[in-house]
Amino acid sequence: MTDAADMTPAAPVAAPSAPLRDRLAAGLKRRHARENRFRWYGRLAIIAALAFLALLMGRIVSQGYTAFYIHTAAVAVHLDPAKVDRGYPAGSNFEQMAAEQMLARWGETDDAAGTKAKALRSLFSSELKFRAAEMVTRQPGLIGETVPVTAPLSDDADLYLKGKISRDVPSDQRRLSDQQLNWLDRMQADGLVASRFNSALFLNGDSTEPELAGVLGAVVGSALMLLVTALIAIPLGVGAAIYLEEFSPRNRISELIEVNINNLAAVPSIVYGLLGLALFINWMHLPRASPLVGGLVLALMALPTLIIATRSSLKAVPPSIREAALAMGASRTQAVFGHVLPLAMPGVMTGAIISMAHALGETAPLLLIGMISFVPGVPAAIDQPAGALPSLIYIWENASERAFHERTAAAIMVLLAFMILMNAAAIILRRRFERRW
Amino acid sequence: MTNRIYRAADGVEAGAPPPSRVTTPVKISARDVSVFYGEKQALFDVSLDIQDKTVTALIGPSGCGKSTFLRTMNRMNDTIPDARVTGRIDMDGEDVNARAVDPVLLRARVGMVFQRPNPFPKSIWENVAYGPKIHGLTTSKSELDDVVQNALKRAGLWDEVADRLGQSATGLSGGQQQRLVIARAIAVNPEVILMDEPCSALDPIATARIEELIDELRERFCIVIVTHSMAQAARVSQRTAFFHMGRLVEAGDTEEIFTNPRERRTLDYITGRFG
């Protein structure tokens, strides 16, 4: 019921007297000035926010872009039959062979202890050994020949070639000696060094060697964890929200539940980590540090926000739609699932994806369930130990090798790209489900 | 047929009522109906008979309880938390509030049209087909098509939408939407149609079309219409009930109410002295 009848004719307005007009004019000026001021506050706030964002992104990108390429060296390795372990090729010291070969080529003589070879050898990544060993395993006939092997340089050598280690620093304060730097310059002059895309960063799991470390293990770990979270939190959260909003009676118990859900949304995430540790690991004995446990903990954490977001988008559906369906003789379920939920869908989707994106970036609960630990390799199933992107960033940032620092920034970029992808999905889904009414 | 309509809620019988000219049987009979929203009582002991194949107008100032009373007839008050209905409402002699009556079935028999057109944000066809679909009234697509076509024709909308049944109903004008909603209601072939100020959001031309439509529909349905416009009540209804402050003040033949009301308050209202 609304009023259409309350329309009294407006009293005729007398022309305002001169002083009144002046007062009105003065007031008007003040009102406009206030509006302008507010407009400028808004603009300043946005400019400040954009500046900080640009600063943040600029810093991450400028620090991290160098991680996307890596220097490799093409070296000739003489596969000396006396030094190659035929039974276990990876046990042979191919780096030493390569170093000796190179010294001989440059006409440098080594001392009896092989100090020079040792120093030169440390410029190659251990990947050199594995590649050579692989060649030998595949073609044992190569033993005795001299074969070219292309492998990454060690992290420190890579940093020098990227210009991150300067000769100006006194040699006792840097990781490479003058001699090693000279060798690197010489290798570069000889055209042995090439810079190429660092595919290891995307195809490898974590490693203690920065030049071999990659984010794939963490990306897969995060993706598996998110899968578990989504499969548990979305149906449960949306279902609970629909029940609470559309079906449950309004009484003291439902009010209590509502207050509790709102409170749970504000509980620090580390508390969910503790809960997960106690419940899933200590009591249910699920595998520690696995995406399964991580996903369960994040699902618990995401549920309250998901329920709140879903409820508010259900609330935003005009009641006239609900009434129309009910008055047609639709049952409550038919009204909700046939009319209300489809209209609330864009909001539900957005809520779900934003809470998933939030879960993706969460680190604190992972700390307690053992996911912040060094996990080499890529997890193949949800019950295997795995890392996650935020925890990888944390581990790399704390690593002592300087080469990990640029990789930290690169991992942050990967995480951001992951999130941008999810938010883009949210926007696309929203567009698709959006209907006007 | 004897007249069972009059029973002024405040108990003052002002002389013998003239015999009603409306002779169709009683479809809905309300006895001592009160409605409470939480602590607040919105309707006080309303007793009113509503006759079949007749348009009954419920008039009165805002907040007088006429919409509340309307909503007791298809139990839409059930959907409001804290709403409580006492008294008895019989439809064809059966208590609609009885525990055995499923509101879903009741609402299939009692259609409703709201103040603001509220088509579903779906196609025109789907809007009209919705009722027959959920109640399982048809067995084939072609039968359903016929039902949709008939309903749209009866609602006087067919000629305007025949070539765009697949388009969104929200793209129609307000008047068309309201006729679509009426088509949606009559597609399930209800016995009663309740209309809650169906023209208050429409312009005069659209209003005139709806009023014509109501007059046509009267042949087949029992229609109860809540309206703010006394002119509309006079134009479309045969019976009128005047509500004031949650009480039924007076009910009778529309002609009688508008020309010769028995209650002072009715006279004041229809002559525009309050409300």
Interface residues (C-beta under 8 A of the other chain):
Chain A: M1 T2 D3 A4 A5 D6 P249 R250 P318 S320 I321 R322 E323 A324 A325 L326 A327 M328 G329 A330 S331 Q334 H339 L343 R435 R436 W437
Chain B: P61 S62 G63 K66 S67 N74 M76 T79 P81 D82 V104 L105 L106 R107 A108 G111 M112 F114 Q115 R116 N118 P119 F120 P121 Y130 G131 I134 H135 T170 V181 R184 A185 V188 D196 E197 S200 V226 H228 G275
